[in-house]
Amino acid sequence: MLRRRNPLQPLMLPTIVIIGLFFLVVFFVIPSEARQVKKVVDDFYSLEQEAKFSSSWELFHSSMQSHFSRDRYISDRPHTFMNHFGVDTFEFEMSRPKKLKNW
């Protein structure tokens, strides 16, 4: 007895591969909000570690920028942490980002 071949069977593997590639592109190429947040925070503290306070101020949210003027932040940041607290270096670690309501 001969078995009838399913006419859709040759299309199954290419379809699965295309769907898999689509999800990989969406996941890795299109940045998620959580990955963007993590990158900004990582960039901010890396700039702070390098004492590039003008560049780190640029990464502030606009409401934080209105709270601290650039000149004040650049002068107060090293003065407070390096002179008053004697800090030469610091480390940081991040947990999973959480979205704040009413920010």
N, CA, C and O atoms as a printed pandas DataFrame, in Angstrom:
     atom_number atom_name residue_name chain_id  residue_number  x_coord  y_coord  z_coord
0              1         N          MET        A               1    0.831   -1.161    0.000
1              2        CA          MET        A               1    0.000    0.000    0.000
2              3         C          MET        A               1    0.895    1.251    0.000
3              4         O          MET        A               1    1.791    1.369    0.835
4              5         N          LEU        A               2    0.665    2.139   -0.890
5              6        CA          LEU        A               2    1.425    3.381   -0.973
6              7         C          LEU        A               2    0.797    4.446   -0.081
7              8         O          LEU        A               2   -0.421    4.593    0.020
8              9         N          ARG        A               3    1.679    5.154    0.538
9             10        CA          ARG        A               3    1.221    6.236    1.402
10            11         C          ARG        A               3    1.117    7.524    0.613
11            12         O          ARG        A               3    2.005    7.846   -0.177
12            13         N          ARG        A               4    0.067    8.244    0.817
13            14        CA          ARG        A               4   -0.079    9.534    0.127
14            15         C          ARG        A               4    0.743   10.579    0.853
15            16         O          ARG        A               4    0.732   10.654    2.081
16            17         N          ARG        A               5    1.429   11.354    0.110
17            18        CA          ARG        A               5    2.269   12.402    0.673
18            19         C          ARG        A               5    1.435   13.655    0.916
19            20         O          ARG        A               5    0.613   14.045    0.087
20            21         N          ASN        A               6    1.664   14.275    2.070
21            22        CA          ASN        A               6    0.962   15.510    2.412
22            23         C          ASN        A               6    1.534   16.637    1.549
23            24         O          ASN        A               6    2.745   16.859    1.577
24            25         N          PRO        A               7    0.714   17.351    0.788
25            26        CA          PRO        A               7    1.243   18.407   -0.087
26            27         C          PRO        A               7    1.820   19.597    0.692
27            28         O          PRO        A               7    2.581   20.375    0.116
28            29         N          LEU        A               8    1.492   19.764    1.950
29            30        CA          LEU        A               8    2.014   20.882    2.740
30            31         C          LEU        A               8    3.327   20.551    3.446
31            32         O          LEU        A               8    3.990   21.452    3.959
32            33         N          GLN        A               9    3.710   19.294    3.482
33            34        CA          GLN        A               9    4.898   18.877    4.221
34            35         C          GLN        A               9    6.180   19.572    3.747
35            36         O          GLN        A               9    6.966   19.988    4.598
36            37         N          PRO        A              10    6.436   19.723    2.446
37            38        CA          PRO        A              10    7.668   20.413    2.036
38            39         C          PRO        A              10    7.720   21.882    2.477
39            40         O          PRO        A              10    8.804   22.459    2.554
40            41         N          LEU        A              11    6.583   22.484    2.762
41            42        CA          LEU        A              11    6.555   23.889    3.179
42            43         C          LEU        A              11    6.719   24.068    4.686
43            44         O          LEU        A              11    6.939   25.188    5.148
44            45         N          MET        A              12    6.616   22.999    5.453
45            46        CA          MET        A              12    6.653   23.098    6.919
46            47         C          MET        A              12    7.994   23.623    7.433
47            48         O          MET        A              12    8.024   24.579    8.208
48            49         N          LEU        A              13    9.093   23.014    7.013
49            50        CA          LEU        A              13   10.409   23.402    7.524
50            51         C          LEU        A              13   10.756   24.849    7.167
51            52         O          LEU        A              13   11.155   25.605    8.054
52            53         N          PRO        A              14   10.619   25.265    5.896
53            54        CA          PRO        A              14   10.915   26.676    5.594
54            55         C          PRO        A              14   10.027   27.653    6.371
55            56         O          PRO        A              14   10.484   28.723    6.772
56            57         N          THR        A              15    8.778   27.290    6.580
57            58        CA          THR        A              15    7.868   28.156    7.336
58            59         C          THR        A              15    8.329   28.289    8.782
59            60         O          THR        A              15    8.332   29.390    9.332
60            61         N          ILE        A              16    8.715   27.186    9.397
61            62        CA          ILE        A              16    9.199   27.220   10.786
62            63         C          ILE        A              16   10.479   28.035   10.886
63            64         O          ILE        A              16   10.646   28.808   11.829
64            65         N          VAL        A              17   11.385   27.873    9.925
65            66        CA          VAL        A              17   12.642   28.631    9.927
66            67         C          VAL        A              17   12.364   30.122    9.777
67            68         O          VAL        A              17   12.965   30.932   10.482
68            69         N          ILE        A              18   11.479   30.493    8.885
69            70        CA          ILE        A              18   11.153   31.915    8.673
70            71         C          ILE        A              18   10.520   32.517    9.924
71            72         O          ILE        A              18   10.860   33.635   10.309
72            73         N          ILE        A              19    9.616   31.800   10.553
73            74        CA          ILE        A              19    8.986   32.298   11.785
74            75         C          ILE        A              19   10.031   32.444   12.893
75            76         O          ILE        A              19   10.028   33.433   13.627
76            77         N          GLY        A              20   10.919   31.464   13.011
77            78        CA          GLY        A              20   11.983   31.542   14.016
78            79         C          GLY        A              20   12.902   32.729   13.780
79            80         O          GLY        A              20   13.262   33.433   14.723
80            81         N          LEU        A              21   13.285   32.958   12.530
81            82        CA          LEU        A              21   14.138   34.108   12.204
82            83         C          LEU        A              21   13.432   35.422   12.503
83            84         O          LEU        A              21   14.057   36.368   12.982
84            85         N          PHE        A              22   12.146   35.486   12.226
85            86        CA          PHE        A              22   11.381   36.695   12.518
86            87         C          PHE        A              22   11.444   37.027   14.010
87            88         O          PHE        A              22   11.696   38.173   14.383
88            89         N          PHE        A              23   11.215   36.021   14.864
89            90        CA          PHE        A              23   11.245   36.264   16.303
90            91         C          PHE        A              23   12.649   36.624   16.790
91            92         O          PHE        A              23   12.790   37.437   17.704
92            93         N          LEU        A              24   13.679   36.039   16.201
93            94        CA          LEU        A              24   15.048   36.409   16.574
94            95         C          LEU        A              24   15.341   37.861   16.211
95            96         O          LEU        A              24   15.948   38.590   16.995
96            97         N          VAL        A              25   14.910   38.278   15.025
97            98        CA          VAL        A              25   15.122   39.668   14.604
98            99         C          VAL        A              25   14.371   40.616   15.528
99           100         O          VAL        A              25   14.921   41.631   15.957
100          101         N          VAL        A              26   13.134   40.296   15.835
101          102        CA          VAL        A              26   12.338   41.154   16.720
102          103         C          VAL        A              26   12.989   41.247   18.092
103          104         O          VAL        A              26   13.053   42.332   18.669
104          105         N          PHE        A              27   13.470   40.137   18.621
105          106        CA          PHE        A              27   14.034   40.122   19.968
106          107         C          PHE        A              27   15.389   40.821   20.036
107          108         O          PHE        A              27   15.638   41.574   20.977
108          109         N          PHE        A              28   16.270   40.591   19.062
109          110        CA          PHE        A              28   17.629   41.109   19.149
110          111         C          PHE        A              28   17.828   42.451   18.457
111          112         O          PHE        A              28   18.654   43.246   18.907
112          113         N          VAL        A              29   17.115   42.725   17.401
113          114        CA          VAL        A              29   17.342   43.954   16.643
114          115         C          VAL        A              29   16.516   45.107   17.185
115          116         O          VAL        A              29   17.027   46.216   17.341
116          117         N          ILE        A              30   15.268   44.863   17.469
117          118        CA          ILE        A              30   14.412   45.926   17.991
118          119         C          ILE        A              30   14.642   46.009   19.492
119          120         O          ILE        A              30   14.299   45.079   20.221
120          121         N          PRO        A              31   15.221   47.114   19.966
121          122        CA          PRO        A              31   15.544   47.200   21.394
122          123         C          PRO        A              31   14.288   47.294   22.260
123          124         O          PRO        A              31   13.358   48.042   21.957
124          125         N          SER        A              32   14.288   46.539   23.311
125          126        CA          SER        A              32   13.160   46.610   24.232
126          127         C          SER        A              32   13.354   47.801   25.162
127          128         O          SER        A              32   14.466   48.309   25.312
128          129         N          GLU        A              33   12.289   48.232   25.770
129          130        CA          GLU        A              33   12.352   49.363   26.695
130          131         C          GLU        A              33   13.270   49.042   27.871
131          132         O          GLU        A              33   14.038   49.898   28.309
132          133         N          ALA        A              34   13.195   47.821   28.382
133          134        CA          ALA        A              34   14.036   47.429   29.520
134          135         C          ALA        A              34   15.515   47.452   29.143
135          136         O          ALA        A              34   16.348   47.879   29.942
136          137         N          ARG        A              35   15.849   46.994   27.929
137          138        CA          ARG        A              35   17.257   47.026   27.503
138          139         C          ARG        A              35   17.729   48.459   27.299
139          140         O          ARG        A              35   18.879   48.781   27.598
140          141         N          GLN        A              36   16.846   49.330   26.787
141          142        CA          GLN        A              36   17.221   50.734   26.616
142          143         C          GLN        A              36   17.490   51.381   27.970
143          144         O          GLN        A              36   18.456   52.128   28.125
144          145         N          VAL        A              37   16.641   51.094   28.940
145          146        CA          VAL        A              37   16.819   51.651   30.288
146          147         C          VAL        A              37   18.134   51.173   30.876
147          148         O          VAL        A              37   18.897   51.969   31.425
148          149         N          LYS        A              38   18.401   49.889   30.767
149          150        CA          LYS        A              38   19.638   49.323   31.305
150          151         C          LYS        A              38   20.856   49.968   30.654
151          152         O          LYS        A              38   21.836   50.268   31.336
152          153         N          LYS        A              39   20.804   50.183   29.341
153          154        CA          LYS        A              39   21.936   50.786   28.642
154          155         C          LYS        A              39   22.159   52.225   29.098
155          156         O          LYS        A              39   23.303   52.633   29.302
156          157         N          VAL        A              40   21.096   52.994   29.259
157          158        CA          VAL        A              40   21.243   54.387   29.694
158          159         C          VAL        A              40   21.830   54.449   31.101
159          160         O          VAL        A              40   22.722   55.253   31.371
160          161         N          VAL        A              41   21.332   53.604   31.991
161          162        CA          VAL        A              41   21.851   53.591   33.366
162          163         C          VAL        A              41   23.310   53.165   33.374
163          164         O          VAL        A              41   24.128   53.761   34.074
164          165         N          ASP        A              42   23.640   52.141   32.600
165          166        CA          ASP        A              42   25.022   51.675   32.520
166          167         C          ASP        A              42   25.928   52.768   31.951
167          168         O          ASP        A              42   27.020   53.004   32.468
168          169         N          ASP        A              43   25.476   53.433   30.891
169          170        CA          ASP        A              43   26.250   54.538   30.309
170          171         C          ASP        A              43   26.426   55.669   31.316
171          172         O          ASP        A              43   27.515   56.230   31.437
172          173         N          PHE        A              44   25.358   56.006   32.039
173          174        CA          PHE        A              44   25.413   57.094   33.015
174          175         C          PHE        A              44   26.479   56.823   34.076
175          176         O          PHE        A              44   27.341   57.666   34.323
176          177         N          TYR        A              45   26.421   55.657   34.696
177          178        CA          TYR        A              45   27.370   55.370   35.773
178          179         C          TYR        A              45   28.785   55.143   35.258
179          180         O          TYR        A              45   29.750   55.398   35.978
180          181         N          SER        A              46   28.921   54.672   34.033
181          182        CA          SER        A              46   30.258   54.564   33.444
182          183         C          SER        A              46   30.861   55.954   33.260
183          184         O          SER        A              46   32.043   56.162   33.533
184          185         N          LEU        A              47   30.052   56.900   32.798
185          186        CA          LEU        A              47   30.532   58.282   32.656
186          187         C          LEU        A              47   30.849   58.895   34.018
187          188         O          LEU        A              47   31.823   59.634   34.157
188          189         N          GLU        A              48   30.028   58.590   35.022
189          190        CA          GLU        A              48   30.285   59.088   36.374
190          191         C          GLU        A              48   31.609   58.536   36.904
191          192         O          GLU        A              48   32.374   59.263   37.538
192          193         N          GLN        A              49   31.882   57.260   36.649
193          194        CA          GLN        A              49   33.135   56.657   37.100
194          195         C          GLN        A              49   34.336   57.328   36.450
195          196         O          GLN        A              49   35.403   57.430   37.056
196          197         N          GLU        A              50   34.161   57.780   35.223
197          198        CA          GLU        A              50   35.240   58.446   34.500
198          199         C          GLU        A              50   35.281   59.944   34.789
199          200         O          GLU        A              50   36.076   60.666   34.188
200          201         N          ALA        A              51   34.438   60.416   35.696
201          202        CA          ALA        A              51   34.334   61.830   36.072
202          203         C          ALA        A              51   33.959   62.710   34.876
203          204         O          ALA        A              51   34.391   63.861   34.797
204          205         N          LYS        A              52   33.168   62.182   33.956
205          206        CA          LYS        A              52   32.666   62.950   32.811
206          207         C          LYS        A              52   31.257   63.422   33.154
207          208         O          LYS        A              52   30.268   62.950   32.594
208          209         N          PHE        A              53   31.194   64.362   34.086
209          210        CA          PHE        A              53   29.912   64.775   34.647
210          211         C          PHE        A              53   29.045   65.551   33.661
211          212         O          PHE        A              53   27.818   65.504   33.745
212          213         N          SER        A              54   29.662   66.253   32.740
213          214        CA          SER        A              54   28.885   66.968   31.729
214          215         C          SER        A              54   28.142   65.976   30.834
215          216         O          SER        A              54   26.971   66.174   30.509
216          217         N          SER        A              55   28.827   64.922   30.447
217          218        CA          SER        A              55   28.195   63.903   29.599
218          219         C          SER        A              55   27.145   63.111   30.361
219          220         O          SER        A              55   26.105   62.764   29.801
220          221         N          SER        A              56   27.402   62.822   31.629
221          222        CA          SER        A              56   26.408   62.073   32.408
222          223         C          SER        A              56   25.163   62.929   32.657
223          224         O          SER        A              56   24.051   62.403   32.693
224          225         N          TRP        A              57   25.339   64.240   32.828
225          226        CA          TRP        A              57   24.196   65.137   33.010
226          227         C          TRP        A              57   23.284   65.081   31.784
227          228         O          TRP        A              57   22.063   65.172   31.912
228          229         N          GLU        A              58   23.876   64.930   30.597
229          230        CA          GLU        A              58   23.097   64.852   29.354
230          231         C          GLU        A              58   22.125   63.673   29.367
231          232         O          GLU        A              58   21.094   63.721   28.696
232          233         N          LEU        A              59   22.436   62.624   30.115
233          234        CA          LEU        A              59   21.580   61.435   30.158
234          235         C          LEU        A              59   20.444   61.558   31.164
235          236         O          LEU        A              59   19.588   60.678   31.245
236          237         N          PHE        A              60   20.432   62.646   31.932
237          238        CA          PHE        A              60   19.346   62.866   32.884
238          239         C          PHE        A              60   18.014   63.044   32.159
239          240         O          PHE        A              60   17.966   63.510   31.021
240          241         N          HIS        A              61   16.961   62.672   32.827
241          242        CA          HIS        A              61   15.605   62.968   32.366
242          243         C          HIS        A              61   15.448   64.490   32.384
243          244         O          HIS        A              61   16.104   65.166   33.177
244          245         N          SER        A              62   14.601   65.026   31.536
245          246        CA          SER        A              62   14.443   66.485   31.443
246          247         C          SER        A              62   14.018   67.104   32.778
247          248         O          SER        A              62   14.418   68.228   33.083
248          249         N          SER        A              63   13.224   66.399   33.572
249          250        CA          SER        A              63   12.840   66.955   34.876
250          251         C          SER        A              63   14.036   67.016   35.821
251          252         O          SER        A              63   14.122   67.926   36.646
252          253         N          MET        A              64   14.950   66.069   35.712
253          254        CA          MET        A              64   16.174   66.119   36.525
254          255         C          MET        A              64   17.089   67.240   36.035
255          256         O          MET        A              64   17.742   67.908   36.837
256          257         N          GLN        A              65   17.134   67.442   34.727
257          258        CA          GLN        A              65   17.953   68.526   34.192
258          259         C          GLN        A              65   17.428   69.879   34.641
259          260         O          GLN        A              65   18.212   70.801   34.867
260          261         N          SER        A              66   16.120   70.010   34.772
261          262        CA          SER        A              66   15.582   71.288   35.253
262          263         C          SER        A              66   15.832   71.456   36.749
263          264         O          SER        A              66   15.904   72.580   37.247
264          265         N          HIS        A              67   15.963   70.354   37.457
265          266        CA          HIS        A              67   16.245   70.409   38.901
266          267         C          HIS        A              67   17.708   70.777   39.168
267          268         O          HIS        A              67   17.999   71.548   40.082
268          269         N          PHE        A              68   18.618   70.229   38.376
269          270        CA          PHE        A              68   20.053   70.515   38.500
270          271         C          PHE        A              68   20.527   71.179   37.222
271          272         O          PHE        A              68   20.450   70.577   36.150
272          273         N          SER        A              69   21.011   72.392   37.312
273          274        CA          SER        A              69   21.598   73.002   36.121
274          275         C          SER        A              69   22.903   72.266   35.806
275          276         O          SER        A              69   23.526   71.671   36.685
276          277         N          ARG        A              70   23.297   72.321   34.543
277          278        CA          ARG        A              70   24.520   71.621   34.140
278          279         C          ARG        A              70   25.730   72.125   34.926
279          280         O          ARG        A              70   26.512   71.325   35.439
280          281         N          ASP        A              71   25.884   73.433   35.021
281          282        CA          ASP        A              71   27.048   73.995   35.724
282          283         C          ASP        A              71   27.068   73.590   37.192
283          284         O          ASP        A              71   28.112   73.231   37.737
284          285         N          ARG        A              72   25.904   73.652   37.823
285          286        CA          ARG        A              72   25.824   73.276   39.243
286          287         C          ARG        A              72   26.154   71.794   39.437
287          288         O          ARG        A              72   26.870   71.432   40.371
288          289         N          TYR        A              73   25.637   70.952   38.567
289          290        CA          TYR        A              73   25.892   69.516   38.679
290          291         C          TYR        A              73   27.376   69.210   38.480
291          292         O          TYR        A              73   27.966   68.436   39.233
292          293         N          ILE        A              74   27.970   69.829   37.458
293          294        CA          ILE        A              74   29.383   69.575   37.156
294          295         C          ILE        A              74   30.275   70.025   38.303
295          296         O          ILE        A              74   31.280   69.374   38.590
296          297         N          SER        A              75   29.930   71.120   38.963
297          298        CA          SER        A              75   30.772   71.589   40.072
298          299         C          SER        A              75   30.457   70.876   41.385
299          300         O          SER        A              75   31.371   70.567   42.149
300          301         N          ASP        A              76   29.181   70.610   41.659
301          302        CA          ASP        A              76   28.804   69.986   42.937
302          303         C          ASP        A              76   29.113   68.503   42.999
303          304         O          ASP        A              76   29.473   67.993   44.060
304          305         N          ARG        A              77   28.983   67.816   41.909
305          306        CA          ARG        A              77   29.156   66.352   41.923
306          307         C          ARG        A              77   30.556   65.940   42.386
307          308         O          ARG        A              77   30.668   65.181   43.349
308          309         N          PRO        A              78   31.604   66.402   41.750
309          310        CA          PRO        A              78   32.930   65.984   42.234
310          311         C          PRO        A              78   33.252   66.571   43.605
311          312         O          PRO        A              78   33.904   65.922   44.424
312          313         N          HIS        A              79   32.798   67.795   43.856
313          314        CA          HIS        A              79   33.077   68.437   45.144
314          315         C          HIS        A              79   32.473   67.621   46.289
315          316         O          HIS        A              79   33.139   67.361   47.292
316          317         N          THR        A              80   31.227   67.226   46.135
317          318        CA          THR        A              80   30.545   66.489   47.202
318          319         C          THR        A              80   31.130   65.105   47.402
319          320         O          THR        A              80   31.499   64.741   48.518
320          321         N          PHE        A              81   31.218   64.339   46.341
321          322        CA          PHE        A              81   31.606   62.938   46.496
322          323         C          PHE        A              81   33.108   62.745   46.652
323          324         O          PHE        A              81   33.542   61.885   47.418
324          325         N          MET        A              82   33.897   63.524   45.944
325          326        CA          MET        A              82   35.343   63.316   46.010
326          327         C          MET        A              82   35.969   64.063   47.182
327          328         O          MET        A              82   36.816   63.511   47.884
328          329         N          ASN        A              83   35.566   65.297   47.399
329          330        CA          ASN        A              83   36.186   66.085   48.463
330          331         C          ASN        A              83   35.585   65.786   49.832
331          332         O          ASN        A              83   36.322   65.549   50.789
332          333         N          HIS        A              84   34.260   65.794   49.940
333          334        CA          HIS        A              84   33.624   65.580   51.243
334          335         C          HIS        A              84   33.677   64.124   51.690
335          336         O          HIS        A              84   33.983   63.840   52.848
336          337         N          PHE        A              85   33.382   63.209   50.785
337          338        CA          PHE        A              85   33.310   61.796   51.161
338          339         C          PHE        A              85   34.609   61.049   50.885
339          340         O          PHE        A              85   34.764   59.915   51.339
340          341         N          GLY        A              86   35.533   61.642   50.166
341          342        CA          GLY        A              86   36.798   60.987   49.854
342          343         C          GLY        A              86   36.657   59.784   48.931
343          344         O          GLY        A              86   37.427   58.829   49.027
344          345         N          VAL        A              87   35.690   59.831   48.054
345          346        CA          VAL        A              87   35.441   58.704   47.157
346          347         C          VAL        A              87   36.357   58.807   45.945
347          348         O          VAL        A              87   36.398   59.833   45.267
348          349         N          ASP        A              88   37.091   57.727   45.683
349          350        CA          ASP        A              88   37.932   57.672   44.485
350          351         C          ASP        A              88   37.278   56.849   43.382
351          352         O          ASP        A              88   37.441   57.134   42.195
352          353         N          THR        A              89   36.545   55.838   43.787
353          354        CA          THR        A              89   35.921   54.944   42.823
354          355         C          THR        A              89   34.656   54.353   43.430
355          356         O          THR        A              89   34.446   54.445   44.640
356          357         N          PHE        A              90   33.840   53.766   42.627
357          358        CA          PHE        A              90   32.646   53.097   43.124
358          359         C          PHE        A              90   32.251   52.004   42.154
359          360         O          PHE        A              90   32.686   51.981   41.003
360          361         N          GLU        A              91   31.429   51.112   42.634
361          362        CA          GLU        A              91   30.869   50.051   41.811
362          363         C          GLU        A              91   29.351   50.166   41.862
363          364         O          GLU        A              91   28.793   50.764   42.782
364          365         N          PHE        A              92   28.706   49.601   40.885
365          366        CA          PHE        A              92   27.248   49.578   40.898
366          367         C          PHE        A              92   26.775   48.287   40.263
367          368         O          PHE        A              92   27.456   47.694   39.426
368          369         N          GLU        A              93   25.612   47.875   40.674
369          370        CA          GLU        A              93   24.955   46.747   40.022
370          371         C          GLU        A              93   23.485   47.085   39.878
371          372         O          GLU        A              93   22.910   47.809   40.690
372          373         N          MET        A              94   22.896   46.549   38.836
373          374        CA          MET        A              94   21.512   46.887   38.537
374          375         C          MET        A              94   20.624   45.664   38.702
375          376         O          MET        A              94   21.015   44.533   38.413
376          377         N          SER        A              95   19.426   45.933   39.171
377          378        CA          SER        A              95   18.407   44.887   39.209
378          379         C          SER        A              95   17.494   45.098   38.002
379          380         O          SER        A              95   17.743   45.974   37.173
380          381         N          ARG        A              96   16.466   44.313   37.911
381          382        CA          ARG        A              96   15.523   44.437   36.796
382          383         C          ARG        A              96   14.830   45.808   36.860
383          384         O          ARG        A              96   14.374   46.211   37.930
384          385         N          PRO        A              97   14.745   46.525   35.736
385          386        CA          PRO        A              97   14.091   47.842   35.750
386          387         C          PRO        A              97   12.607   47.728   36.100
387          388         O          PRO        A              97   11.932   46.774   35.712
388          389         N          LYS        A              98   12.115   48.726   36.843
389          390        CA          LYS        A              98   10.696   48.784   37.194
390          391         C          LYS        A              98   10.141   50.113   36.703
391          392         O          LYS        A              98   10.760   51.160   36.894
392          393         N          LYS        A              99    8.997   50.069   36.083
393          394        CA          LYS        A              99    8.366   51.292   35.594
394          395         C          LYS        A              99    7.663   51.982   36.753
395          396         O          LYS        A              99    6.876   51.368   37.473
396          397         N          LEU        A             100    7.958   53.269   36.923
397          398        CA          LEU        A             100    7.335   54.045   37.989
398          399         C          LEU        A             100    6.102   54.756   37.449
399          400         O          LEU        A             100    6.131   55.327   36.359
400          401         N          LYS        A             101    5.037   54.718   38.208
401          402        CA          LYS        A             101    3.827   55.441   37.820
402          403         C          LYS        A             101    3.929   56.869   38.349
403          404         O          LYS        A             101    4.529   57.109   39.397
404          405         N          ASN        A             102    3.350   57.800   37.628
405          406        CA          ASN        A             102    3.315   59.217   38.031
406          407         C          ASN        A             102    4.703   59.803   38.214
407          408         O          ASN        A             102    4.935   60.539   39.173
408          409         N          TRP        A             103    5.619   59.500   37.330
409          410        CA          TRP        A             103    6.976   60.050   37.436
410          411         C          TRP        A             103    6.955   61.482   37.012
411          412         O          TRP        A             103    7.993   62.144   37.022
